[in-house]
Amino acid sequence: MKPMFINGRFTTGAARETISVINPATEEILDEVPRGTAEDINTAVTAAKTAFATWKRIPAWERAGMLHEVANKIQAHAAELIRLLTQEEGKPFVENEEEVFWTYDTFHYYAELGRHERGRFIPPGDPDQINFVIKEPYGVVGCIVPWNYPLLLLAWKLAPALAAGNTVVIKPSEYTPLTTLRLAAVAFDHLPPGVVNIVTGYGPETGEPLVRHPDVPMIAFTGSVATGQRIASLAAPMMKKLHFELGGKDPMVIAPDVVVETAVAGVAYAGLINAGQVCTSTERVYVHESLYGRFSEELADFVGSLRLGNGLDPQTDVGPMLRNHFREKVEGQIAEAVNSGAQVLVGGKRPSYLPHGFFLEPAVLINVNHDMTIMREETFGPVLPIMPYRDFDEAIQLANDTQFGLGASLMTHDARLVKRFFEEVKAGTIWINDPLTDNFAGPFGGMKMTGGGRELGQEGLDEFYEVKHVHWDVEGKRKPYWYPYGQKTAE
């Protein structure tokens, strides 16, 4: 069993039961972790609160050095972490190589950005005054991290939170806690005790006590809208700072001027990376009617050529889904669409040649419409439904016809269409001809029901600061506008 990490040491805490962690490609048990409790959360929060008193006063350059050391240690143990990540989460080894790279480089990025500034001076309202703005850490930040990118999405929260001077209690997904705990062993051991804490467990037993805890003023969460709404309802009475990145239903629009072969490869990558289990996955494809037939056929051929298998096999293109109930949800959306008139061109079935693991053949669907669940609700699986559009006005209308607003993609070389797309589509990230890429210096996050949090860039650091405005009258003289008003009138 892999113990939790609280106050600088590994411990089973108050847990009396364990949670089994399963390899989704083999269905074998990899290991077990403690089934944490509210008592463990309280112990971790107490440790983090105690550590915060010192951590927030450590000079930024010194914190930066410790974050660089975190990054260097992750990089030194990259091979081990990539393999373990592939085993517990399932996506292909090459995709996890990218995740681990982004993880350690995020710490490098925020190590430097965190020592760049702490506020700014502004023009005073009076010649005898000095006015300035101070950015201050919140205190203990609760980080609730999803299973699909357990290290990357942790780093996007943890690195800026620490750089800003906060301490952290992490609640990893019960599905993928092993790499997070291993990270603590190999990369967090030089940090002062209590600065980073990890409590494993189920949401109602550890996540909710973390959200409810009176000494946790901020919650950073990536996950479903339903869970985000639950967190918001629990946090609202205490007016906590909430940093959310919730679900998505990202569109991809294919303009008539594209090179079809290039667009097909781009759509397949955008929709099927990590078996479609990505918040920014392309889940709706809109193709100009002049290309619709050819594009659909070529996409089906391309998707049908992809290899399913264990992520440790270098020949694997698409790995398993995380668990059977996620797979069943996707199968249900496909079945509902077919019953309403959709046609499956390829995939959508469980591969008979892979008797173990939660595999689902990537699917391409046509004859879909927005009355179908598969075009309205997040699928989070390897499915590419395609609709034709007549003109660009209709393409933009279809792209915006969703409660979500995380990302949106366009493939074209027409600058006029590009300008209309990024101005008129309501989404936090717009990709033109290069879907699902990120940039450390640019903010990532969504609009509408996706939540308003931002990660990466200066915006990602500012999320973990409170802002204070200081008015300082150096002379300290009595002001003519003070009481009594009558004396001023008489004058």
FENBEL-V584828 format. One record per residue. RES is the residue in one small letter. SS is DSSP state (~ for helix, > for strand, _ for the rest). OMEGA is omega in whole degrees, 0 to 359 (999 if undefined). D_CENTER is the distance of its C-alpha to the mean C-alpha in Angstrom with 2 decimals. Layout:
<<RES,SS,OMEGA,D_CENTER> <RES,SS,OMEGA,D_CENTER>>
This chain:
<<m,_,177,27.40> <k,>,183,24.66> <p,_,177,24.95> <m,>,182,22.52> <f,>,184,22.32> <i,>,177,23.80> <n,_,174,25.73> <g,_,179,25.88> <r,>,179,27.19> <f,>,186,26.37> <t,>,173,27.64> <t,_,176,27.76> <g,_,181,28.18> <a,_,183,29.55> <a,_,177,28.09> <r,_,179,30.85> <e,_,180,28.98> <t,>,176,26.49> <i,>,179,23.64> <s,>,177,24.07> <v,>,189,21.33> <i,>,172,22.14> <n,_,184,21.91> <p,_,179,20.90> <a,_,184,23.17> <t,_,184,26.21> <e,_,177,25.68> <e,_,177,27.08> <i,>,179,26.16> <l,>,183,24.68> <d,>,177,25.08> <e,>,176,24.83> <v,>,179,23.14> <p,>,172,24.51> <r,_,188,23.90> <g,_,184,23.23> <t,_,175,24.83> <a,~,177,24.85> <e,~,178,27.36> <d,~,176,24.99> <i,~,180,22.41> <n,~,178,25.33> <t,~,180,26.46> <a,~,180,23.13> <v,~,178,22.84> <t,~,178,26.46> <a,~,181,25.94> <a,~,179,23.03> <k,~,178,25.15> <t,~,181,28.10> <a,~,183,26.30> <f,~,182,24.90> <a,~,179,28.50> <t,~,185,28.97> <w,~,183,25.56> <k,_,182,25.38> <r,_,176,28.83> <i,_,180,28.23> <p,_,184,28.70> <a,~,180,25.67> <w,~,180,27.23> <e,~,174,27.58> <r,~,179,23.99> <a,~,178,23.10> <g,~,179,25.36> <m,~,177,23.73> <l,~,174,20.22> <h,~,179,21.87> <e,~,174,23.43> <v,~,181,20.17> <a,~,182,19.11> <n,~,180,22.58> <k,~,177,22.64> <i,~,180,19.43> <q,~,180,21.00> <a,~,180,24.27> <h,_,187,22.88> <a,~,184,20.67> <a,~,179,22.88> <e,~,182,22.84> <l,~,180,19.08> <i,~,180,18.57> <r,~,180,21.22> <l,~,178,19.99> <l,~,178,16.42> <t,~,181,18.20> <q,~,185,20.40> <e,~,182,18.06> <e,~,169,15.19> <g,_,185,17.53> <k,_,186,16.26> <p,_,183,18.92> <f,~,183,19.78> <v,~,177,19.39> <e,~,177,15.73> <n,~,171,15.21> <e,~,179,17.40> <e,~,180,15.00> <e,~,181,12.04> <v,~,175,14.49> <f,~,180,15.77> <w,~,180,12.56> <t,~,183,12.19> <y,~,180,15.74> <d,~,175,15.91> <t,~,177,13.15> <f,~,176,15.60> <h,~,183,18.45> <y,~,183,17.06> <y,~,172,16.51> <a,~,180,19.73> <e,~,182,21.62> <l,~,182,19.92> <g,_,179,20.34> <r,_,182,24.07> <h,_,183,24.59> <e,_,174,25.27> <r,_,181,25.46> <g,>,181,26.78> <r,>,171,29.58> <f,>,178,33.23> <i,>,179,34.24> <p,_,182,37.78> <p,_,177,39.69> <g,_,182,41.47> <d,_,181,44.67> <p,_,182,46.39> <d,_,186,46.58> <q,>,168,42.85> <i,>,178,39.75> <n,>,177,36.42> <f,>,181,33.05> <v,>,178,29.42> <i,>,172,27.72> <k,>,183,24.02> <e,>,177,23.73> <p,>,179,21.13> <y,_,186,20.53> <g,_,179,21.48> <v,>,178,19.67> <v,>,174,15.91> <g,>,180,14.55> <c,>,178,11.13> <i,>,196,10.19> <v,_,180,7.84> <p,_,186,7.54> <w,_,190,9.93> <n,_,172,8.90> <y,_,190,7.53> <p,_,178,8.94> <l,_,182,10.04> <l,~,184,7.77> <l,~,169,4.71> <l,~,182,7.95> <a,~,180,9.57> <w,~,176,7.49> <k,~,188,8.65> <l,~,184,11.81> <a,~,178,13.39> <p,~,178,13.68> <a,~,179,14.58> <l,~,180,17.31> <a,~,179,18.43> <a,_,178,19.05> <g,_,177,21.16> <n,_,166,19.28> <t,>,194,19.42> <v,>,166,16.78> <v,>,184,16.88> <i,>,170,14.14> <k,>,179,14.07> <p,_,174,12.57> <s,_,177,12.70> <e,_,179,16.40> <y,_,188,15.96> <t,_,181,14.61> <p,_,192,15.87> <l,~,181,18.29> <t,~,177,16.50> <t,~,178,15.08> <l,~,178,18.70> <r,~,176,20.07> <l,~,179,18.04> <a,~,183,19.82> <a,~,187,23.08> <v,~,188,22.96> <a,~,183,21.03> <f,_,188,21.19> <d,_,181,24.89> <h,_,179,26.16> <l,_,178,24.23> <p,_,180,26.41> <p,_,177,26.38> <g,_,180,24.11> <v,_,176,21.70> <v,>,180,19.04> <n,>,181,19.44> <i,>,177,17.95> <v,_,180,19.12> <t,_,179,18.74> <g,_,179,19.54> <y,_,183,18.98> <g,~,181,17.29> <p,~,186,20.65> <e,~,179,22.20> <t,~,180,19.76> <g,~,181,16.72> <e,~,175,19.17> <p,~,177,21.52> <l,~,179,18.82> <v,~,184,18.04> <r,~,190,21.82> <h,_,183,22.91> <p,_,181,24.94> <d,_,177,24.14> <v,_,185,20.36> <p,_,183,20.13> <m,>,175,16.35> <i,>,175,13.45> <a,>,188,9.78> <f,>,168,7.89> <t,>,181,4.99> <g,_,186,7.47> <s,_,176,10.63> <v,~,182,12.76> <a,~,179,15.51> <t,~,176,13.90> <g,~,177,12.67> <q,~,178,16.30> <r,~,178,17.66> <i,~,181,15.96> <a,~,181,17.23> <s,~,178,20.64> <l,~,185,20.93> <a,~,186,19.89> <a,~,181,21.96> <p,_,180,25.34> <m,_,176,24.30> <m,_,180,22.68> <k,_,171,19.63> <k,>,181,17.10> <l,>,181,13.94> <h,>,189,10.61> <f,>,162,8.66> <e,>,188,5.98> <l,_,190,7.97> <g,_,179,9.55> <g,_,173,10.97> <k,_,194,14.37> <d,>,176,14.47> <p,>,170,18.07> <m,>,179,19.86> <v,>,180,23.33> <i,>,181,25.99> <a,_,184,28.84> <p,_,183,32.41> <d,_,186,32.81> <v,_,165,30.29> <v,_,190,31.39> <v,~,182,30.71> <e,~,179,30.20> <t,~,181,27.52> <a,~,178,25.74> <v,~,180,25.96> <a,~,180,24.31> <g,~,179,21.49> <v,~,180,20.88> <a,~,178,21.07> <y,~,185,18.50> <a,~,183,16.05> <g,~,190,16.64> <l,~,175,17.26> <i,~,185,15.08> <n,~,180,13.95> <a,~,179,16.44> <g,~,183,14.47> <q,_,182,11.77> <v,_,182,8.90> <c,_,180,7.39> <t,_,177,9.26> <s,_,169,12.21> <t,>,182,15.54> <e,>,177,16.91> <r,>,181,19.94> <v,>,180,22.37> <y,>,186,25.18> <v,>,178,28.08> <h,>,187,31.18> <e,_,179,34.06> <s,_,182,36.10> <l,_,193,33.67> <y,~,183,32.42> <g,~,181,34.81> <r,~,183,34.64> <f,~,182,30.89> <s,~,181,30.36> <e,~,181,32.87> <e,~,177,31.56> <l,~,178,27.96> <a,~,178,29.32> <d,~,181,31.37> <f,~,181,28.55> <v,~,179,26.16> <g,~,180,29.14> <s,_,182,29.70> <l,_,184,26.37> <r,_,174,26.79> <l,>,176,25.11> <g,_,177,25.28> <n,_,181,24.16> <g,_,179,21.46> <l,_,177,23.96> <d,_,183,26.40> <p,_,178,26.17> <q,_,183,27.45> <t,_,173,24.55> <d,_,184,22.54> <v,>,180,20.66> <g,_,182,20.00> <p,_,165,20.07> <m,_,190,17.90> <l,_,182,16.75> <r,_,183,19.49> <n,~,183,22.46> <h,~,172,21.52> <f,~,178,18.45> <r,~,181,20.97> <e,~,177,23.48> <k,~,179,21.28> <v,~,178,20.96> <e,~,179,24.68> <g,~,177,25.47> <q,~,178,23.88> <i,~,182,25.83> <a,~,179,28.99> <e,~,180,28.83> <a,~,180,28.46> <v,~,179,31.38> <n,~,179,33.47> <s,_,174,32.97> <g,_,179,34.15> <a,_,178,31.31> <q,>,177,32.28> <v,>,179,30.41> <l,>,180,31.40> <v,>,171,29.90> <g,_,180,27.93> <g,_,181,26.55> <k,_,176,28.51> <r,_,184,28.20> <p,_,182,29.77> <s,_,182,33.05> <y,_,175,33.13> <l,_,187,30.16> <p,_,180,31.57> <h,_,180,28.87> <g,_,186,25.12> <f,_,185,22.94> <f,_,173,23.48> <l,_,181,23.68> <e,_,178,25.25> <p,_,187,23.17> <a,>,171,24.80> <v,>,182,25.95> <l,>,172,27.31> <i,>,182,29.69> <n,_,178,31.62> <v,_,176,28.59> <n,_,187,28.33> <h,_,171,26.30> <d,_,183,28.25> <m,_,178,26.46> <t,~,184,23.46> <i,~,177,22.01> <m,~,183,21.89> <r,_,186,20.69> <e,_,180,18.23> <e,_,180,15.02> <t,_,179,16.45> <f,_,179,13.72> <g,_,188,16.51> <p,_,182,18.79> <v,>,178,20.61> <l,>,176,21.63> <p,>,187,23.75> <i,>,174,25.87> <m,>,173,27.84> <p,>,171,30.44> <y,>,185,30.85> <r,_,183,34.09> <d,_,188,33.22> <f,~,174,30.38> <d,~,179,30.78> <e,~,179,30.02> <a,~,180,27.03> <i,~,178,25.43> <q,~,179,26.44> <l,~,179,24.88> <a,~,182,21.56> <n,~,184,21.47> <d,_,182,22.69> <t,_,176,19.54> <q,_,183,18.08> <f,>,178,14.62> <g,>,182,13.89> <l,_,180,10.61> <g,>,177,12.43> <a,>,184,15.98> <s,>,176,18.09> <l,>,173,21.82> <m,>,180,24.23> <t,_,171,27.46> <h,_,179,29.73> <d,_,184,31.10> <a,~,180,30.15> <r,~,177,31.30> <l,~,178,28.87> <v,~,182,26.01> <k,~,178,26.98> <r,~,184,27.27> <f,~,184,23.91> <f,~,177,21.83> <e,~,190,24.06> <e,~,180,24.22> <v,_,184,20.96> <k,_,180,18.70> <a,_,184,15.16> <g,_,177,12.90> <t,>,177,13.12> <i,>,178,16.37> <w,>,176,17.13> <i,>,176,20.83> <n,_,182,22.07> <d,_,188,19.09> <p,_,172,16.11> <l,_,174,12.56> <t,_,177,13.46> <d,_,180,11.78> <n,_,182,13.87> <f,_,186,13.55> <a,_,183,15.84> <g,_,184,14.25> <p,_,177,11.79> <f,>,178,8.60> <g,_,188,8.17> <g,_,177,10.39> <m,>,179,13.83> <k,>,186,15.90> <m,_,177,14.54> <t,_,181,10.90> <g,_,187,11.32> <g,_,181,12.25> <g,_,177,9.85> <r,_,176,9.48> <e,>,184,7.95> <l,_,180,10.35> <g,~,175,14.02> <q,~,180,16.46> <e,~,179,14.55> <g,~,176,11.71> <l,~,183,14.68> <d,~,177,16.55> <e,_,186,14.06> <f,_,176,15.39> <y,>,161,18.98> <e,>,185,21.61> <v,>,181,24.28> <k,>,178,27.99> <h,>,182,30.92> <v,>,171,34.10> <h,>,182,37.54> <w,>,175,40.21> <d,>,187,43.82> <v,_,182,45.52> <e,_,178,49.07> <g,_,181,48.61> <k,_,176,51.50> <r,_,184,52.26> <k,_,182,50.92> <p,_,181,53.38> <y,_,176,51.10> <w,_,174,51.10> <y,_,359,53.43> <p,_,181,56.20> <y,~,182,55.85> <g,~,179,59.58> <q,~,179,60.58> <k,~,180,58.37> <t,~,181,60.05> <a,~,179,63.47> <e,_,999,62.81>>
